[in-house]
């Protein structure tokens, strides 16, 4: 069952007017265009805060926690507490993905490593 963004009542910029499903939104996170990526990240964070995601959307977030793109993966791990709090992910699911988080703590990319350690401190 796909969650539909069209059912949500919020203003969307032109970039988001073409998005019909959560899948479309999550695909923007993989865009080579950094502006699109940042816009998608902001929209996902906004939707998470207002409770637009459900347990049915967990697969998208689990994929992000395993992403081969370390910066995207680090960003996703920054959402884990919210995902747990909203019931989108379970603690057991997060524990199963912890090896992907641990890799970030030793990343060669200083920004990624710093972001991961910041999440440890929280």
Secondary structure, DSSP 4 states (H G I P E B T S, - for coil): ---BGGGS-----HHHHT--BHHHHHHHTT-S-HHHHHHHHHHHHHHHHTT---GGGHHHHHHHHT-SSHHHHHHHHTTHHHHHHTTSS-HHHHHHTHHHHHHHHT-SSHHHHHHHHHHHH-
